[in-house]
């Protein structure tokens, strides 16, 4: 597989995952890859806060980084209309009769996605 195909398909799947996660989490207040992040440069535990720098402490939320380090299998079969398929690598055992020839390679991909987790109101 060409590097450009691997990069393209990886970015498409990560982006679609972010969009789908945002849709599914819309009702609970979580934000995946939120806009307007002011990052911490002082070694703080969190990645940053939402909001613009001048009003960072009014109505802002903590942004955390979720880091991924994933083994990815890239596979393309020789069947008609075969497409490139990326999937998370898993270890499995099993047998089965199959006649399709596949071209498979394993790679690693590391990436970080900023996330605002759901908050709860304090009654104090």
Jmol script that loads the backbone (N, CA, C; Angstrom):
load data "model"
ATOM      1  N   UNK A   1       0.843  -1.170   0.000  1.00  0.00           N
ATOM      2  CA  UNK A   1       0.000   0.000   0.000  1.00  0.00           C
ATOM      3  C   UNK A   1       0.889   1.235   0.000  1.00  0.00           C
ATOM      4  N   UNK A   2       0.473   2.222  -0.737  1.00  0.00           N
ATOM      5  CA  UNK A   2       1.207   3.483  -0.774  1.00  0.00           C
ATOM      6  C   UNK A   2       1.006   4.249   0.525  1.00  0.00           C
ATOM      7  N   UNK A   3       2.016   4.998   0.924  1.00  0.00           N
ATOM      8  CA  UNK A   3       1.939   5.812   2.127  1.00  0.00           C
ATOM      9  C   UNK A   3       0.791   6.810   2.031  1.00  0.00           C
ATOM     10  N   UNK A   4       0.618   7.417   0.877  1.00  0.00           N
ATOM     11  CA  UNK A   4      -0.446   8.428   0.730  1.00  0.00           C
ATOM     12  C   UNK A   4      -1.827   7.817   0.957  1.00  0.00           C
ATOM     13  N   UNK A   5      -2.023   6.575   0.516  1.00  0.00           N
ATOM     14  CA  UNK A   5      -3.305   5.908   0.737  1.00  0.00           C
ATOM     15  C   UNK A   5      -3.515   5.615   2.218  1.00  0.00           C
ATOM     16  N   UNK A   6      -2.457   5.186   2.890  1.00  0.00           N
ATOM     17  CA  UNK A   6      -2.542   4.912   4.321  1.00  0.00           C
ATOM     18  C   UNK A   6      -2.869   6.186   5.099  1.00  0.00           C
ATOM     19  N   UNK A   7      -2.170   7.271   4.787  1.00  0.00           N
ATOM     20  CA  UNK A   7      -2.400   8.546   5.469  1.00  0.00           C
ATOM     21  C   UNK A   7      -3.819   9.030   5.213  1.00  0.00           C
ATOM     22  N   UNK A   8      -4.241   9.005   3.950  1.00  0.00           N
ATOM     23  CA  UNK A   8      -5.579   9.480   3.593  1.00  0.00           C
ATOM     24  C   UNK A   8      -6.657   8.683   4.317  1.00  0.00           C
ATOM     25  N   UNK A   9      -6.592   7.372   4.252  1.00  0.00           N
ATOM     26  CA  UNK A   9      -7.629   6.544   4.868  1.00  0.00           C
ATOM     27  C   UNK A   9      -7.614   6.672   6.381  1.00  0.00           C
ATOM     28  N   UNK A  10      -6.423   6.794   6.977  1.00  0.00           N
ATOM     29  CA  UNK A  10      -6.332   6.980   8.428  1.00  0.00           C
ATOM     30  C   UNK A  10      -7.004   8.279   8.849  1.00  0.00           C
ATOM     31  N   UNK A  11      -6.703   9.365   8.147  1.00  0.00           N
ATOM     32  CA  UNK A  11      -7.289  10.664   8.487  1.00  0.00           C
ATOM     33  C   UNK A  11      -8.795  10.684   8.262  1.00  0.00           C
ATOM     34  N   UNK A  12      -9.258  10.036   7.214  1.00  0.00           N
ATOM     35  CA  UNK A  12     -10.704   9.965   6.952  1.00  0.00           C
ATOM     36  C   UNK A  12     -11.393   9.219   8.090  1.00  0.00           C
ATOM     37  N   UNK A  13     -10.838   8.076   8.499  1.00  0.00           N
ATOM     38  CA  UNK A  13     -11.479   7.301   9.556  1.00  0.00           C
ATOM     39  C   UNK A  13     -11.417   8.015  10.906  1.00  0.00           C
ATOM     40  N   UNK A  14     -10.304   8.682  11.222  1.00  0.00           N
ATOM     41  CA  UNK A  14     -10.211   9.440  12.471  1.00  0.00           C
ATOM     42  C   UNK A  14     -11.226  10.585  12.456  1.00  0.00           C
ATOM     43  N   UNK A  15     -11.305  11.313  11.348  1.00  0.00           N
ATOM     44  CA  UNK A  15     -12.244  12.435  11.243  1.00  0.00           C
ATOM     45  C   UNK A  15     -13.684  11.972  11.348  1.00  0.00           C
ATOM     46  N   UNK A  16     -14.015  10.879  10.678  1.00  0.00           N
ATOM     47  CA  UNK A  16     -15.378  10.344  10.785  1.00  0.00           C
ATOM     48  C   UNK A  16     -15.669   9.890  12.214  1.00  0.00           C
ATOM     49  N   UNK A  17     -14.687   9.321  12.882  1.00  0.00           N
ATOM     50  CA  UNK A  17     -14.860   8.912  14.271  1.00  0.00           C
ATOM     51  C   UNK A  17     -15.127  10.099  15.181  1.00  0.00           C
ATOM     52  N   UNK A  18     -14.422  11.203  14.959  1.00  0.00           N
ATOM     53  CA  UNK A  18     -14.640  12.417  15.748  1.00  0.00           C
ATOM     54  C   UNK A  18     -16.054  12.946  15.520  1.00  0.00           C
ATOM     55  N   UNK A  19     -16.479  13.010  14.260  1.00  0.00           N
ATOM     56  CA  UNK A  19     -17.823  13.507  13.944  1.00  0.00           C
ATOM     57  C   UNK A  19     -18.901  12.636  14.573  1.00  0.00           C
ATOM     58  N   UNK A  20     -18.755  11.324  14.439  1.00  0.00           N
ATOM     59  CA  UNK A  20     -19.752  10.419  14.991  1.00  0.00           C
ATOM     60  C   UNK A  20     -19.780  10.473  16.516  1.00  0.00           C
ATOM     61  N   UNK A  21     -18.603  10.605  17.146  1.00  0.00           N
ATOM     62  CA  UNK A  21     -18.556  10.714  18.610  1.00  0.00           C
ATOM     63  C   UNK A  21     -19.236  11.989  19.074  1.00  0.00           C
ATOM     64  N   UNK A  22     -19.013  13.111  18.386  1.00  0.00           N
ATOM     65  CA  UNK A  22     -19.676  14.369  18.744  1.00  0.00           C
ATOM     66  C   UNK A  22     -21.188  14.249  18.634  1.00  0.00           C
ATOM     67  N   UNK A  23     -21.671  13.595  17.572  1.00  0.00           N
ATOM     68  CA  UNK A  23     -23.114  13.410  17.408  1.00  0.00           C
ATOM     69  C   UNK A  23     -23.685  12.573  18.550  1.00  0.00           C
ATOM     70  N   UNK A  24     -23.003  11.488  18.882  1.00  0.00           N
ATOM     71  CA  UNK A  24     -23.505  10.596  19.916  1.00  0.00           C
ATOM     72  C   UNK A  24     -23.443  11.218  21.309  1.00  0.00           C
ATOM     73  N   UNK A  25     -22.489  12.119  21.536  1.00  0.00           N
ATOM     74  CA  UNK A  25     -22.307  12.727  22.859  1.00  0.00           C
ATOM     75  C   UNK A  25     -22.948  14.101  22.989  1.00  0.00           C
ATOM     76  N   UNK A  26     -23.686  14.537  21.993  1.00  0.00           N
ATOM     77  CA  UNK A  26     -24.250  15.893  21.986  1.00  0.00           C
ATOM     78  C   UNK A  26     -25.109  16.187  23.211  1.00  0.00           C
ATOM     79  N   UNK A  27     -25.849  15.222  23.711  1.00  0.00           N
ATOM     80  CA  UNK A  27     -26.766  15.450  24.828  1.00  0.00           C
ATOM     81  C   UNK A  27     -26.089  15.471  26.193  1.00  0.00           C
ATOM     82  N   UNK A  28     -24.850  14.994  26.297  1.00  0.00           N
ATOM     83  CA  UNK A  28     -24.220  14.909  27.622  1.00  0.00           C
ATOM     84  C   UNK A  28     -23.208  16.030  27.875  1.00  0.00           C
ATOM     85  N   UNK A  29     -22.938  16.879  26.886  1.00  0.00           N
ATOM     86  CA  UNK A  29     -22.051  18.011  27.107  1.00  0.00           C
ATOM     87  C   UNK A  29     -20.588  17.759  26.801  1.00  0.00           C
ATOM     88  N   UNK A  30     -20.235  16.560  26.343  1.00  0.00           N
ATOM     89  CA  UNK A  30     -18.849  16.292  25.965  1.00  0.00           C
ATOM     90  C   UNK A  30     -18.581  16.922  24.597  1.00  0.00           C
ATOM     91  N   UNK A  31     -17.351  17.334  24.364  1.00  0.00           N
ATOM     92  CA  UNK A  31     -16.946  17.910  23.088  1.00  0.00           C
ATOM     93  C   UNK A  31     -15.669  17.222  22.633  1.00  0.00           C
ATOM     94  N   UNK A  32     -15.682  16.704  21.432  1.00  0.00           N
ATOM     95  CA  UNK A  32     -14.501  16.070  20.868  1.00  0.00           C
ATOM     96  C   UNK A  32     -13.883  17.059  19.883  1.00  0.00           C
ATOM     97  N   UNK A  33     -12.622  17.387  20.082  1.00  0.00           N
ATOM     98  CA  UNK A  33     -11.901  18.347  19.258  1.00  0.00           C
ATOM     99  C   UNK A  33     -12.620  19.704  19.212  1.00  0.00           C
ATOM    100  N   UNK A  34     -12.834  20.332  20.393  1.00  0.00           N
ATOM    101  CA  UNK A  34     -13.594  21.586  20.438  1.00  0.00           C
ATOM    102  C   UNK A  34     -12.850  22.747  19.783  1.00  0.00           C
ATOM    103  N   UNK A  35     -13.618  23.739  19.357  1.00  0.00           N
ATOM    104  CA  UNK A  35     -13.041  24.968  18.806  1.00  0.00           C
ATOM    105  C   UNK A  35     -12.562  25.870  19.940  1.00  0.00           C
ATOM    106  N   UNK A  36     -11.695  26.793  19.634  1.00  0.00           N
ATOM    107  CA  UNK A  36     -11.249  27.840  20.555  1.00  0.00           C
ATOM    108  C   UNK A  36     -10.651  27.279  21.846  1.00  0.00           C
ATOM    109  N   UNK A  37      -9.548  26.587  21.706  1.00  0.00           N
ATOM    110  CA  UNK A  37      -8.833  26.060  22.869  1.00  0.00           C
ATOM    111  C   UNK A  37      -7.656  26.976  23.170  1.00  0.00           C
ATOM    112  N   UNK A  38      -7.538  27.348  24.425  1.00  0.00           N
ATOM    113  CA  UNK A  38      -6.346  28.045  24.885  1.00  0.00           C
ATOM    114  C   UNK A  38      -5.500  27.008  25.605  1.00  0.00           C
ATOM    115  N   UNK A  39      -4.358  26.682  25.020  1.00  0.00           N
ATOM    116  CA  UNK A  39      -3.539  25.617  25.588  1.00  0.00           C
ATOM    117  C   UNK A  39      -2.705  26.136  26.749  1.00  0.00           C
ATOM    118  N   UNK A  40      -2.409  25.223  27.671  1.00  0.00           N
ATOM    119  CA  UNK A  40      -1.546  25.550  28.798  1.00  0.00           C
ATOM    120  C   UNK A  40      -0.093  25.353  28.391  1.00  0.00           C
ATOM    121  N   UNK A  41       0.730  26.308  28.729  1.00  0.00           N
ATOM    122  CA  UNK A  41       2.157  26.183  28.449  1.00  0.00           C
ATOM    123  C   UNK A  41       2.965  26.144  29.743  1.00  0.00           C
ATOM    124  N   UNK A  42       2.268  26.064  30.869  1.00  0.00           N
ATOM    125  CA  UNK A  42       2.941  26.120  32.160  1.00  0.00           C
ATOM    126  C   UNK A  42       3.119  24.749  32.802  1.00  0.00           C
ATOM    127  N   UNK A  43       2.946  23.676  32.030  1.00  0.00           N
ATOM    128  CA  UNK A  43       3.103  22.341  32.587  1.00  0.00           C
ATOM    129  C   UNK A  43       1.902  21.859  33.359  1.00  0.00           C
ATOM    130  N   UNK A  44       0.755  22.496  33.174  1.00  0.00           N
ATOM    131  CA  UNK A  44      -0.466  22.069  33.857  1.00  0.00           C
ATOM    132  C   UNK A  44      -0.827  20.647  33.464  1.00  0.00           C
ATOM    133  N   UNK A  45      -1.585  20.008  34.315  1.00  0.00           N
ATOM    134  CA  UNK A  45      -1.989  18.637  34.053  1.00  0.00           C
ATOM    135  C   UNK A  45      -2.891  18.544  32.830  1.00  0.00           C
ATOM    136  N   UNK A  46      -3.789  19.503  32.644  1.00  0.00           N
ATOM    137  CA  UNK A  46      -4.700  19.453  31.508  1.00  0.00           C
ATOM    138  C   UNK A  46      -4.049  20.096  30.279  1.00  0.00           C
ATOM    139  N   UNK A  47      -4.630  19.834  29.137  1.00  0.00           N
ATOM    140  CA  UNK A  47      -4.138  20.362  27.869  1.00  0.00           C
ATOM    141  C   UNK A  47      -4.421  21.854  27.744  1.00  0.00           C
ATOM    142  N   UNK A  48      -5.571  22.278  28.231  1.00  0.00           N
ATOM    143  CA  UNK A  48      -5.943  23.686  28.128  1.00  0.00           C
ATOM    144  C   UNK A  48      -7.365  23.905  28.591  1.00  0.00           C
ATOM    145  N   UNK A  49      -7.943  25.008  28.115  1.00  0.00           N
ATOM    146  CA  UNK A  49      -9.325  25.344  28.459  1.00  0.00           C
ATOM    147  C   UNK A  49     -10.017  25.851  27.205  1.00  0.00           C
ATOM    148  N   UNK A  50     -11.340  25.724  27.197  1.00  0.00           N
ATOM    149  CA  UNK A  50     -12.096  26.282  26.085  1.00  0.00           C
ATOM    150  C   UNK A  50     -12.212  27.782  26.276  1.00  0.00           C
ATOM    151  N   UNK A  51     -12.426  28.491  25.199  1.00  0.00           N
ATOM    152  CA  UNK A  51     -12.617  29.940  25.279  1.00  0.00           C
ATOM    153  C   UNK A  51     -11.410  30.717  24.815  1.00  0.00           C
ATOM    154  N   UNK A  52     -11.603  31.982  24.663  1.00  0.00           N
ATOM    155  CA  UNK A  52     -10.548  32.884  24.233  1.00  0.00           C
ATOM    156  C   UNK A  52      -9.680  33.277  25.433  1.00  0.00           C
ATOM    157  N   UNK A  53      -8.417  33.631  25.219  1.00  0.00           N
ATOM    158  CA  UNK A  53      -7.508  33.927  26.329  1.00  0.00           C
ATOM    159  C   UNK A  53      -7.983  35.000  27.297  1.00  0.00           C
ATOM    160  N   UNK A  54      -8.632  36.057  26.814  1.00  0.00           N
ATOM    161  CA  UNK A  54      -8.983  37.160  27.718  1.00  0.00           C
ATOM    162  C   UNK A  54     -10.143  36.820  28.657  1.00  0.00           C
ATOM    163  N   UNK A  55     -11.006  35.873  28.264  1.00  0.00           N
ATOM    164  CA  UNK A  55     -12.098  35.498  29.157  1.00  0.00           C
ATOM    165  C   UNK A  55     -12.040  34.006  29.491  1.00  0.00           C
ATOM    166  N   UNK A  56     -10.844  33.498  29.688  1.00  0.00           N
ATOM    167  CA  UNK A  56     -10.607  32.082  29.918  1.00  0.00           C
ATOM    168  C   UNK A  56     -11.262  31.574  31.204  1.00  0.00           C
ATOM    169  N   UNK A  57     -11.415  32.426  32.205  1.00  0.00           N
ATOM    170  CA  UNK A  57     -11.946  31.955  33.483  1.00  0.00           C
ATOM    171  C   UNK A  57     -13.453  32.172  33.619  1.00  0.00           C
ATOM    172  N   UNK A  58     -14.070  32.726  32.589  1.00  0.00           N
ATOM    173  CA  UNK A  58     -15.517  32.870  32.628  1.00  0.00           C
ATOM    174  C   UNK A  58     -16.129  31.891  31.655  1.00  0.00           C
ATOM    175  N   UNK A  59     -16.811  30.924  32.192  1.00  0.00           N
ATOM    176  CA  UNK A  59     -17.533  29.962  31.375  1.00  0.00           C
ATOM    177  C   UNK A  59     -16.623  29.097  30.503  1.00  0.00           C
ATOM    178  N   UNK A  60     -15.422  28.794  30.964  1.00  0.00           N
ATOM    179  CA  UNK A  60     -14.550  27.915  30.191  1.00  0.00           C
ATOM    180  C   UNK A  60     -14.550  26.529  30.817  1.00  0.00           C
ATOM    181  N   UNK A  61     -14.125  25.554  30.034  1.00  0.00           N
ATOM    182  CA  UNK A  61     -14.101  24.176  30.500  1.00  0.00           C
ATOM    183  C   UNK A  61     -12.723  23.578  30.255  1.00  0.00           C
ATOM    184  N   UNK A  62     -12.351  22.620  31.059  1.00  0.00           N
ATOM    185  CA  UNK A  62     -11.047  21.967  30.943  1.00  0.00           C
ATOM    186  C   UNK A  62     -11.019  21.075  29.708  1.00  0.00           C
ATOM    187  N   UNK A  63      -9.927  21.153  28.969  1.00  0.00           N
ATOM    188  CA  UNK A  63      -9.722  20.309  27.793  1.00  0.00           C
ATOM    189  C   UNK A  63      -8.604  19.329  28.115  1.00  0.00           C
ATOM    190  N   UNK A  64      -8.880  18.057  27.943  1.00  0.00           N
ATOM    191  CA  UNK A  64      -7.896  17.000  28.162  1.00  0.00           C
ATOM    192  C   UNK A  64      -7.440  16.456  26.812  1.00  0.00           C
ATOM    193  N   UNK A  65      -6.278  15.822  26.802  1.00  0.00           N
ATOM    194  CA  UNK A  65      -5.812  15.139  25.595  1.00  0.00           C
ATOM    195  C   UNK A  65      -6.028  13.645  25.774  1.00  0.00           C
ATOM    196  N   UNK A  66      -6.630  13.030  24.790  1.00  0.00           N
ATOM    197  CA  UNK A  66      -6.757  11.578  24.773  1.00  0.00           C
ATOM    198  C   UNK A  66      -5.779  11.083  23.711  1.00  0.00           C
ATOM    199  N   UNK A  67      -4.811  10.297  24.151  1.00  0.00           N
ATOM    200  CA  UNK A  67      -3.769   9.822  23.245  1.00  0.00           C
ATOM    201  C   UNK A  67      -4.075   8.405  22.778  1.00  0.00           C
ATOM    202  N   UNK A  68      -3.859   8.176  21.496  1.00  0.00           N
ATOM    203  CA  UNK A  68      -4.074   6.869  20.890  1.00  0.00           C
ATOM    204  C   UNK A  68      -2.756   6.380  20.297  1.00  0.00           C
ATOM    205  N   UNK A  69      -2.462   5.126  20.483  1.00  0.00           N
ATOM    206  CA  UNK A  69      -1.329   4.456  19.851  1.00  0.00           C
ATOM    207  C   UNK A  69      -1.877   3.122  19.371  1.00  0.00           C
ATOM    208  N   UNK A  70      -2.162   3.039  18.085  1.00  0.00           N
ATOM    209  CA  UNK A  70      -2.940   1.936  17.549  1.00  0.00           C
ATOM    210  C   UNK A  70      -2.147   1.187  16.484  1.00  0.00           C
ATOM    211  N   UNK A  71      -2.208  -0.127  16.537  1.00  0.00           N
ATOM    212  CA  UNK A  71      -1.685  -0.946  15.446  1.00  0.00           C
ATOM    213  C   UNK A  71      -2.800  -1.062  14.416  1.00  0.00           C
ATOM    214  N   UNK A  72      -2.484  -0.770  13.168  1.00  0.00           N
ATOM    215  CA  UNK A  72      -3.472  -0.733  12.108  1.00  0.00           C
ATOM    216  C   UNK A  72      -3.100  -1.742  11.032  1.00  0.00           C
ATOM    217  N   UNK A  73      -4.070  -2.517  10.612  1.00  0.00           N
ATOM    218  CA  UNK A  73      -3.878  -3.443   9.504  1.00  0.00           C
ATOM    219  C   UNK A  73      -4.437  -2.808   8.248  1.00  0.00           C
ATOM    220  N   UNK A  74      -3.644  -2.743   7.217  1.00  0.00           N
ATOM    221  CA  UNK A  74      -4.108  -2.276   5.916  1.00  0.00           C
ATOM    222  C   UNK A  74      -4.216  -3.503   5.028  1.00  0.00           C
ATOM    223  N   UNK A  75      -5.375  -3.662   4.430  1.00  0.00           N
ATOM    224  CA  UNK A  75      -5.621  -4.876   3.667  1.00  0.00           C
ATOM    225  C   UNK A  75      -6.339  -4.534   2.381  1.00  0.00           C
ATOM    226  N   UNK A  76      -5.893  -5.143   1.303  1.00  0.00           N
ATOM    227  CA  UNK A  76      -6.569  -4.968   0.019  1.00  0.00           C
ATOM    228  C   UNK A  76      -6.657  -6.331  -0.642  1.00  0.00           C
ATOM    229  N   UNK A  77      -7.859  -6.739  -0.968  1.00  0.00           N
ATOM    230  CA  UNK A  77      -8.070  -8.033  -1.607  1.00  0.00           C
ATOM    231  C   UNK A  77      -8.052  -7.913  -3.114  1.00  0.00           C
ATOM    232  N   UNK A  78      -7.984  -9.059  -3.745  1.00  0.00           N
ATOM    233  CA  UNK A  78      -7.985  -9.084  -5.207  1.00  0.00           C
ATOM    234  C   UNK A  78      -9.361  -9.374  -5.781  1.00  0.00           C
ATOM    235  N   UNK A  79     -10.381  -9.416  -4.943  1.00  0.00           N
ATOM    236  CA  UNK A  79     -11.731  -9.651  -5.438  1.00  0.00           C
ATOM    237  C   UNK A  79     -12.195  -8.445  -6.239  1.00  0.00           C
ATOM    238  N   UNK A  80     -13.234  -8.637  -6.996  1.00  0.00           N
ATOM    239  CA  UNK A  80     -13.778  -7.534  -7.788  1.00  0.00           C
ATOM    240  C   UNK A  80     -14.188  -6.398  -6.864  1.00  0.00           C
ATOM    241  N   UNK A  81     -13.935  -5.202  -7.281  1.00  0.00           N
ATOM    242  CA  UNK A  81     -14.257  -3.997  -6.519  1.00  0.00           C
ATOM    243  C   UNK A  81     -13.579  -3.964  -5.156  1.00  0.00           C
ATOM    244  N   UNK A  82     -12.413  -4.578  -5.027  1.00  0.00           N
ATOM    245  CA  UNK A  82     -11.700  -4.577  -3.747  1.00  0.00           C
ATOM    246  C   UNK A  82     -11.224  -3.169  -3.439  1.00  0.00           C
ATOM    247  N   UNK A  83     -11.420  -2.764  -2.193  1.00  0.00           N
ATOM    248  CA  UNK A  83     -10.988  -1.445  -1.741  1.00  0.00           C
ATOM    249  C   UNK A  83     -10.003  -1.611  -0.613  1.00  0.00           C
ATOM    250  N   UNK A  84      -9.254  -0.566  -0.367  1.00  0.00           N
ATOM    251  CA  UNK A  84      -8.349  -0.538   0.762  1.00  0.00           C
ATOM    252  C   UNK A  84      -9.175  -0.516   2.036  1.00  0.00           C
ATOM    253  N   UNK A  85      -8.797  -1.326   2.999  1.00  0.00           N
ATOM    254  CA  UNK A  85      -9.532  -1.395   4.258  1.00  0.00           C
ATOM    255  C   UNK A  85      -8.540  -1.265   5.399  1.00  0.00           C
ATOM    256  N   UNK A  86      -8.785  -0.326   6.294  1.00  0.00           N
ATOM    257  CA  UNK A  86      -7.976  -0.189   7.492  1.00  0.00           C
ATOM    258  C   UNK A  86      -8.786  -0.685   8.664  1.00  0.00           C
ATOM    259  N   UNK A  87      -8.146  -1.454   9.522  1.00  0.00           N
ATOM    260  CA  UNK A  87      -8.827  -1.903  10.730  1.00  0.00           C
ATOM    261  C   UNK A  87      -7.822  -1.966  11.859  1.00  0.00           C
ATOM    262  N   UNK A  88      -8.327  -1.836  13.075  1.00  0.00           N
ATOM    263  CA  UNK A  88      -7.471  -1.924  14.245  1.00  0.00           C
ATOM    264  C   UNK A  88      -6.998  -3.363  14.356  1.00  0.00           C
ATOM    265  N   UNK A  89      -5.712  -3.537  14.546  1.00  0.00           N
ATOM    266  CA  UNK A  89      -5.140  -4.880  14.615  1.00  0.00           C
ATOM    267  C   UNK A  89      -5.617  -5.586  15.865  1.00  0.00           C
ATOM    268  N   UNK A  90      -5.910  -6.846  15.710  1.00  0.00           N
ATOM    269  CA  UNK A  90      -6.263  -7.667  16.856  1.00  0.00           C
ATOM    270  C   UNK A  90      -5.603  -9.016  16.672  1.00  0.00           C
ATOM    271  N   UNK A  91      -5.373  -9.664  17.780  1.00  0.00           N
ATOM    272  CA  UNK A  91      -4.765 -10.982  17.724  1.00  0.00           C
ATOM    273  C   UNK A  91      -5.882 -11.989  17.810  1.00  0.00           C
ATOM    274  N   UNK A  92      -5.916 -12.893  16.872  1.00  0.00           N
ATOM    275  CA  UNK A  92      -6.977 -13.884  16.878  1.00  0.00           C
ATOM    276  C   UNK A  92      -6.478 -15.201  16.329  1.00  0.00           C
ATOM    277  N   UNK A  93      -7.164 -16.240  16.683  1.00  0.00           N
ATOM    278  CA  UNK A  93      -6.834 -17.565  16.196  1.00  0.00           C
ATOM    279  C   UNK A  93      -8.070 -18.135  15.559  1.00  0.00           C
ATOM    280  N   UNK A  94      -7.875 -18.947  14.621  1.00  0.00           N
ATOM    281  CA  UNK A  94      -9.028 -19.577  13.990  1.00  0.00           C
ATOM    282  C   UNK A  94      -8.652 -20.044  12.615  1.00  0.00           C
ATOM    283  N   UNK A  95      -9.512 -20.819  12.074  1.00  0.00           N
ATOM    284  CA  UNK A  95      -9.260 -21.344  10.748  1.00  0.00           C
ATOM    285  C   UNK A  95     -10.470 -21.133   9.894  1.00  0.00           C
ATOM    286  N   UNK A  96     -10.273 -21.318   8.663  1.00  0.00           N
ATOM    287  CA  UNK A  96     -11.395 -21.193   7.753  1.00  0.00           C
ATOM    288  C   UNK A  96     -10.878 -21.326   6.348  1.00  0.00           C
ATOM    289  N   UNK A  97     -11.696 -21.899   5.525  1.00  0.00           N
ATOM    290  CA  UNK A  97     -11.305 -22.054   4.135  1.00  0.00           C
ATOM    291  C   UNK A  97     -11.598 -20.762   3.407  1.00  0.00           C
ATOM    292  N   UNK A  98     -10.626 -20.262   2.715  1.00  0.00           N
ATOM    293  CA  UNK A  98     -10.818 -19.056   1.946  1.00  0.00           C
ATOM    294  C   UNK A  98      -9.898 -19.073   0.756  1.00  0.00           C
ATOM    295  N   UNK A  99     -10.359 -18.507  -0.332  1.00  0.00           N
ATOM    296  CA  UNK A  99      -9.547 -18.531  -1.535  1.00  0.00           C
ATOM    297  C   UNK A  99      -9.138 -17.146  -1.989  1.00  0.00           C
ATOM    298  N   UNK A 100      -9.587 -16.145  -1.302  1.00  0.00           N
ATOM    299  CA  UNK A 100      -9.267 -14.779  -1.715  1.00  0.00           C
ATOM    300  C   UNK A 100      -7.829 -14.454  -1.322  1.00  0.00           C
ATOM    301  N   UNK A 101      -7.108 -13.872  -2.235  1.00  0.00           N
ATOM    302  CA  UNK A 101      -5.744 -13.443  -1.971  1.00  0.00           C
ATOM    303  C   UNK A 101      -5.794 -12.014  -1.445  1.00  0.00           C
ATOM    304  N   UNK A 102      -5.070 -11.763  -0.360  1.00  0.00           N
ATOM    305  CA  UNK A 102      -5.058 -10.409   0.187  1.00  0.00           C
ATOM    306  C   UNK A 102      -3.634  -9.915   0.312  1.00  0.00           C
ATOM    307  N   UNK A 103      -3.518  -8.624   0.265  1.00  0.00           N
ATOM    308  CA  UNK A 103      -2.247  -7.949   0.457  1.00  0.00           C
ATOM    309  C   UNK A 103      -2.383  -7.215   1.780  1.00  0.00           C
ATOM    310  N   UNK A 104      -1.599  -7.567   2.797  1.00  0.00           N
ATOM    311  CA  UNK A 104      -1.802  -7.048   4.141  1.00  0.00           C
ATOM    312  C   UNK A 104      -0.494  -6.493   4.691  1.00  0.00           C
ATOM    313  N   UNK A 105      -0.609  -5.363   5.378  1.00  0.00           N
ATOM    314  CA  UNK A 105       0.546  -4.810   6.079  1.00  0.00           C
ATOM    315  C   UNK A 105       0.078  -4.210   7.400  1.00  0.00           C
ATOM    316  N   UNK A 106       0.948  -4.227   8.380  1.00  0.00           N
ATOM    317  CA  UNK A 106       0.611  -3.671   9.688  1.00  0.00           C
ATOM    318  C   UNK A 106       1.485  -2.458   9.944  1.00  0.00           C
ATOM    319  N   UNK A 107       0.863  -1.406  10.441  1.00  0.00           N
ATOM    320  CA  UNK A 107       1.564  -0.168  10.773  1.00  0.00           C
ATOM    321  C   UNK A 107       1.067   0.312  12.122  1.00  0.00           C
ATOM    322  N   UNK A 108       1.753   1.285  12.671  1.00  0.00           N
ATOM    323  CA  UNK A 108       1.306   1.918  13.912  1.00  0.00           C
ATOM    324  C   UNK A 108       1.001   3.365  13.603  1.00  0.00           C
ATOM    325  N   UNK A 109      -0.013   3.863  14.275  1.00  0.00           N
ATOM    326  CA  UNK A 109      -0.372   5.270  14.129  1.00  0.00           C
ATOM    327  C   UNK A 109      -0.619   5.828  15.526  1.00  0.00           C
ATOM    328  N   UNK A 110      -0.034   6.979  15.795  1.00  0.00           N
ATOM    329  CA  UNK A 110      -0.210   7.653  17.079  1.00  0.00           C
ATOM    330  C   UNK A 110      -0.839   9.009  16.801  1.00  0.00           C
ATOM    331  N   UNK A 111      -1.842   9.350  17.618  1.00  0.00           N
ATOM    332  CA  UNK A 111      -2.468  10.655  17.469  1.00  0.00           C
ATOM    333  C   UNK A 111      -3.127  11.034  18.787  1.00  0.00           C
ATOM    334  N   UNK A 112      -3.391  12.319  18.933  1.00  0.00           N
ATOM    335  CA  UNK A 112      -4.005  12.864  20.132  1.00  0.00           C
ATOM    336  C   UNK A 112      -5.223  13.680  19.726  1.00  0.00           C
ATOM    337  N   UNK A 113      -6.305  13.517  20.487  1.00  0.00           N
ATOM    338  CA  UNK A 113      -7.523  14.277  20.218  1.00  0.00           C
ATOM    339  C   UNK A 113      -7.902  15.027  21.488  1.00  0.00           C
ATOM    340  N   UNK A 114      -8.077  16.362  21.397  1.00  0.00           N
ATOM    341  CA  UNK A 114      -8.530  17.109  22.563  1.00  0.00           C
ATOM    342  C   UNK A 114     -10.005  16.818  22.854  1.00  0.00           C
ATOM    343  N   UNK A 115     -10.311  16.637  24.149  1.00  0.00           N
ATOM    344  CA  UNK A 115     -11.661  16.261  24.556  1.00  0.00           C
ATOM    345  C   UNK A 115     -12.076  17.076  25.780  1.00  0.00           C
ATOM    346  N   UNK A 116     -13.307  17.566  25.768  1.00  0.00           N
ATOM    347  CA  UNK A 116     -13.930  18.162  26.948  1.00  0.00           C
ATOM    348  C   UNK A 116     -14.925  17.130  27.450  1.00  0.00           C
ATOM    349  N   UNK A 117     -14.654  16.578  28.627  1.00  0.00           N
ATOM    350  CA  UNK A 117     -15.547  15.575  29.175  1.00  0.00           C
ATOM    351  C   UNK A 117     -16.771  16.234  29.800  1.00  0.00           C
ATOM    352  N   UNK A 118     -17.874  15.483  29.951  1.00  0.00           N
ATOM    353  CA  UNK A 118     -19.075  16.065  30.548  1.00  0.00           C
ATOM    354  C   UNK A 118     -18.782  16.574  31.945  1.00  0.00           C
ATOM    355  N   UNK A 119     -19.367  17.676  32.283  1.00  0.00           N
ATOM    356  CA  UNK A 119     -19.212  18.240  33.628  1.00  0.00           C
ATOM    357  C   UNK A 119     -20.474  18.056  34.438  1.00  0.00           C
ATOM    358  N   UNK A 120     -20.339  18.252  35.726  1.00  0.00           N
ATOM    359  CA  UNK A 120     -21.499  18.195  36.613  1.00  0.00           C
ATOM    360  C   UNK A 120     -21.533  19.480  37.422  1.00  0.00           C
ATOM    361  N   UNK A 121     -22.725  19.959  37.679  1.00  0.00           N
ATOM    362  CA  UNK A 121     -22.917  21.163  38.479  1.00  0.00           C
ATOM    363  C   UNK A 121     -22.679  20.838  39.942  1.00  0.00           C
ATOM    364  N   UNK A 122     -22.040  21.724  40.620  1.00  0.00           N
ATOM    365  CA  UNK A 122     -21.818  21.566  42.068  1.00  0.00           C
ATOM    366  C   UNK A 122     -22.954  22.239  42.827  1.00  0.00           C
ATOM    367  N   UNK A 123     -23.412  21.592  43.893  1.00  0.00           N
ATOM    368  CA  UNK A 123     -24.491  22.145  44.708  1.00  0.00           C
ATOM    369  C   UNK A 123     -23.955  22.932  45.908  1.00  0.00           C
ATOM    370  N   UNK A 124     -22.682  23.211  45.917  1.00  0.00           N
ATOM    371  CA  UNK A 124     -22.105  23.922  47.058  1.00  0.00           C
ATOM    372  C   UNK A 124     -22.033  25.398  46.823  1.00  0.00           C
TER     373      UNK A 124
END
end "model"
wireframe off; spacefill off
backbone 0.3
color backbone group
